[in-house]
Amino acid sequence: MTTPLTTWVPGAAGSHFDVDNLPYGVFSRAGEEPRVGVRIGDLVLDLAPVAAAEMLDVHHVFEERTLNLVLDLAPVAAAEMLDVHHVFEERTLNALMAEGRAVRSSVRRWVTGLLTEEPERDLVEPHLVPLADVTLHLPVEVADYVDFYASEHHASNVGRIFRPDAEALLPNWKHLPVGYHGRAGTVVASGTPIVRPSGQRRVSTGSTTGAVTFGPSRRLDIEAELGFVVGVGSELGSPVAHDDFADHVFGLVGLNDWSARDIQAWEYVPLGPFLGKSFATSISHWVTPLEALDAAWVDLPGQDPEPLPYLAPTAARGLDIDVEVVVNGDVISRPPYRSMYWSPAQMLAHLTVNGASLRTGDLFASGTISGPEVDQRGSLLEIGWGDESAFLADGDEVTLRYSAPGTAGGRIALGEVTGRVEPARA
């Protein structure tokens, strides 16, 4: 068994942001441009100046660093794929993500060596910046946004609430990962205020259906989700196979798909979600790379009937990620992602099976994460079972927290997502 590496960074060892995590983000300090960093403990490692000192002269790096610590630049340099300064000095992670899986893995090995080898300390320590001293930014320039509906428990609950006299699940639900295309331009970083949306709704009182009115949503909701960020695109007309998931997906973000349930209920038949969903989607500042989640993969709860072969049902796996839903400082629910019906790779395979292409920065989300128990529901719609008093008021603040098993045996934290509700604007 491999001995876990120990970081020399003060306060980071044993934390949820130890060297088995190392999420990427984009940060800036006063008067400086945003650039790429890695979180270690409560610090951000500024990668650009370290890369300039360590990686600019590739031959020197190969000659001086030990083989077990060296950034494996041989295949990268041979293909002339990695412009170090360009990648780490960018305002988003897109340039790094587009370099692909081999570069992603190599950079991770390099950063791990920097943060665990004492001889690197003199070089690295001046470029560790306290989180309190930086501003964090939207980490990814989002190309397209797709939201799935992958939790059987959530879909069943919503079906019972919206269609109490019909089957909870529609006939297609267990045959394909249902989803819709969202609005990339309203994906915002954690901490961005959420303005209460306005729109049409039909007022209902008891069993009586009233008039159609316009105004601020009275049923503003959250959806506790995971988001998957695409690094490497695909060719138009060429589906992405289930087995190629890790070649295209760079990592994960925490995601809150804010929803106006009254607007949604009136508009979603016959074409589905639109204004009730498109006003804001919040994602975490930190993108957790796939490699940090190697210990989190688990079997799915089961799929019946067996999906079609392109969804690779015998190989499909889920993730053991715990979520906490916090409203105004109180934990109100703990949804488990391991209970999801459809896997991340199945979602990606279905998204592209018709030949739809991927682009760097594409974001696809899991849909609301809800478990089988009452205290595992990932939306206020389900928690209050449609009661209007359960929805968000102006001034309410929602935070989603995530954790998963780490490769060193403890737990790592994924980036949390926070948003505070502001009143509707005229």
N, C-alpha and C positions, 0 to 999 in steps of 0.2 A: 504494500500500500504506500502511495506517495505521501511524503510528509508535507502538510500544508505550508506554504510560504508565509513568512512573517514580515510585516511591513515595519520600517523604521519610523514611519510618520507618527508623531505624537498623537495619541488619542484615537487612532484609526483601527488598531488591532482589536479584533473582537466586536467591532461596531457593525451596524447594518450596511456600512459603506467601506468594508475592508477590501483587500486586493482581490477577493473572489467576486467582486461586484464591478466596480470601475465603469459607471455609466458616463456617457458623453453628453455634453451640453454646450451652449453658447453663452458667453458671459462678457461683460465689459466692466472696466473701472472708469472713474470720473475722467472725462476728457479723452478717452481712448475708444477705438473702434471695437465692436464685438468680434470675438474669435472663439475658436474651439478649445474646450477644456475637458478634463476628466475629474470626476469627484472622488476624493479619498478622505474618509472621515468627514469632518466639517470644513474641508479645504478644497480648493479647486487648483489643479495642476494646469498651468498655462503651457500648452504643448508647443506653441510656435518657437519660443526662444530656446527651449530644450532641444527641439528638433534641429534648429539651426546649429547648435553647438555639437550635437551628437551624430547627426545623420547627413549633413551636407556633403561631407567627404565619405562616400560609401566605402571606398577602399580602406580608408583608415579605420572605419568601424569594423570591417571584417578582420583586420589585422590585430586589433587591440582588444576586442570583447571576447569573452569566453563563449564557446559554442552554445551552451545551454541558456545564455542570456541574450545573445545577439538577436536583433530584429532581423528576421529572415528576409533580407532584401534581394537574395540572389535571383529568384524568379521574377521579382518585381522589377529590379534594375534591368534584367535581361529584356524584359518586355517594354521597358521605359514607361511604366505605368504610373509611378508615384512621384509627383512633384510635391515634396514635403512642405515647403513653405506655403505653397498655394493651398494645400488641403487644410492646414491648421490655422491659416490666417483668414479663412473665409468667414462670412457672417452667418452661415448655416452649416449643417452637417452634410449637405447634399453632395459636395465634392468628395468628401471622404467615403460616404456610403456608396457612391457610384463606382469606386475602385474595385469593389467586389469582395468576395469571401476571403480570398487568400490575403489580401492587404488588411482586411479587418482583423484576421487572426494574427498576422504579423505585428501590427501596431499594438494589439493587446499584449502580446508577449513582450514587446519592447517596453511598454508602460509598466507592466508587472515587474520587469527587471529593474527599472529605474526606482521603483518604490519599495523594493525588497533587499536590494544590495547596498550595504553600507558605503562602499566606495563611490556610489552614485550620489550620495547625500549632498556633498558640497556643490555639485552641479545643479541638483534639482531643488533643494530647499529654498533658494531665493525666489523660485517661481511658483511656490505654493501660496495661494492667496486665501484668506479667510472668507467663507461664504458671506459673512456679514458685510464685507467690503466690496462686494460685486453686485451688479445688476444682471439678472438672468433673463434670457430672451427666448422667443419661440425657436426651438432647436432646428426645425426643418421647414424648408419652403415646400408647402404641401401642393402636390400636383393635382391629384384627384382624391376624393374622399368617398368611401363606400362603407355603409353601416349594415352589419348583418343582424340576425335575430336568432342566435345560436343556442339559447337556453330553452329547453323544453319547459322548465318550470315557469319561466317568465312568460313565454308564449301562451302557455295554458292559462295562467292567471289573467293575462290581458284579454284573452279570448272570452273567458268567463265574465269579465267586467264589461267589455264592450259588446259582447254578443251572448247575453245570458240565456237565450232560448235556442242557441245553436251549438254545434260541436266546438269545443275549445280550440282545437287545432284544425286548420284548413287541410284539405286532402293532400296537398303537395308538401306539407311541412317536413315530414320525415323522409322525403325522397330527395330533397335538395336544400342547401343552405339559403334560406330566404334573405334577401337584402334589398337595399335601395341606394341610389346614388345621392350623396349629400352635397354640401356646398363647401368647397375647399377654402374659399375666401373668408369664411367665418370661423375657421379653426383658429383658436387663440391660445396663448400661453396661460398656464396656471397663474392666478392672481388677477387676471383681467376682469374688471367688473362686468356683470351680466345685466344688460338692460332688459327689463320686462317687455316682452314682445306684445304687439297689438295685432289683431286680426279679426276675421269673422268667426262667430260661434253661434250655435243654436242653443238658446236657454231652455233648460228642462227643469221642471219642478215635479218631483215625484214621477208619476206615469204620464204627466202632461208635457207635451213638447210645445215650446213657445216660439217666439219670433226669432228671426236671424238678426243679430246685432253685431256692432263693431266696437272694439275697445280693447283695453289691456287684458291679457290672459289672466283668468282667475285660478287657473290650475297649472301653475308653473312647476315643473317636475325636474328631477335628475334621472340619469341613467348611469349606473356604475358599470364601466366597461374597461376592457383592455384594447389598446390600439397597436397595430402591427405596421411598421414603417418599411417600405420597399426601398432597397438600395440600388439594385441592378434591374434595369427594365427588361422588356421582352419585345420581340418583333410582332408587329400587327399580323394577325392571322395564325399565330403559333401559340397554342395553349401551353401553360406552365404545368408540368406534371407535379403530382403530389410529392414525389421524391425530391423535387428541385426546390422545395420551400426554403431551405437554408442558403441556397445560392442566390436567392432574390430578396429575402427579408433580412434586413440589417438588425432590427431589434424591436423592443416593445416600449410603449408609453402608457401611463395611466391616462384614462379618458373619461370625461363626463359629457354625454350627449344630452344637453339641456332640451327639455321638451315642454311644449305648451299643449297640455292634453285636451283642453276644450277646443282649441283651434284644430288640433289633429283629428279629433273625433268627428268634426263636421266636414273636413276636407278629404279624408283619406280614402273614401270610396268615390270613384272606382280606381284611381291611379296611385294611391298610397301617400306616404308622408311628403309634405312640402313645406309650407310656412310654419307649421307647428314644430319643425325640426331644424330649419335652415338658419336660424338667427344666431346660434352660438354652439360651438363644440370646444370644450377646454381640454388641453393635453398638458402633461407634465413637462417641466423644463428638462428633465433628464431622460435620455434614451438608453435603456438597458440592452446591451448587446446580447445576441442569442447565446454566445458562449457562457455568459454568466448564469444561464438557466439550464445548463446541462443536467443538473441534479433534480430539476423540477418536472421533468416529463413523466406522465403517468398514463395508464390505460384509460380510455373513455368508459363512462358508465355502461355503455352498450347501445347498439343501434339496431332497431327492429321496425320495419323490414331492412334487410341488408341493402345499403346503397349501391348504386351502379358502379361498375369497375373503375371508371375514371376518378372516383372519389376514394379509391384504395381503402375500403373499409377494414381490411385485416391489418393494415399498417397504421391506421389513424390513431394519434395519441393526443392527449390533452395536457394541461399544465396545472401543477399543484400550487396555485397562487391564492392566497387569502386576501380578502378585501375588507376594509372597514369604511362604513359610511358615517361621517361625523357631521352633525348639523348643530351649529351654534355651540360647538365644544362638546356635545354629547354623542357618543357612539350609539346609533340607533339600529344598525344592522351589520352583519358580517357575512356577506355572500362568498361562497367558495367557487373559484373558477373551475376546479376539478370536476364540478357537477355538470359542465356544459355538454350538450348533445353533439354538436358539430365541432370538429377540431380546427385549429388554425390552418393547417395545410389543406384540409378539405375546402375551407372557405376560399383560399387562394386558387385552388384548382378549379372550383366552380366559377369564380370571378373571370377566369381567362378561358374557360373551355370553349366559348364561342369565338375565340380568336381575339378578344379584347386585349390590347397591349398594356403592359406595365410601364411606368415611368419612375425615375428616381424621385423620391418624395411622395409617392402614392401612399395613402393611409387607408387601411381598412380596419374596421372595429368589430368587436365580437357581438355587439348588442348587449342589452342589460344582462348582467350576471345575477342570477337568482338561484338559490338552492331549494331543497324540498321543504325546509322548515320556515315557520313564520318569521323568525329572526334572521333569515338569510335572504331576504328580498332586497333587490337592488334598485327599486324605484319607489317613490312615495305613492304612486298610483296603487301599487300592490300593498305597501305597508298599511295604507289607510283604506284599502279596498274601495277606492273611488270617492271617499269622503272628502268634500272640498276643503275641510279644515286641515287636512293632512298636507296640503301643498304649501309652497314657499311664499312667505311674506316678504315685502320689501325690507331690506336690511339683513335678511338671513344670510348666513355664510355656510357653505358646504365644502367639506374636504373629503377626498377619497384617498385612503392609504392602502398600500399594497406590500406584501412580503411573500417570499418564496424560499424554499430550501437552497442553501448555497453549496457550492462544490467543496467547501472546506468543512462542511458538517453543521454549521450554524444556519442562520437565516440572513438573507439580504433584503434590502428594501428597494422597491421600485419607486420611481418618482411619484410624489403625491400631487394631487390636483385640487386646487382651491378656487372658489368663485363666490363673490358676494353679489346679492341681487340689488339692483338699483331700480327706482321707479321708471315706469314707461315715459317716453318722451312724446311731446305733442307732435 
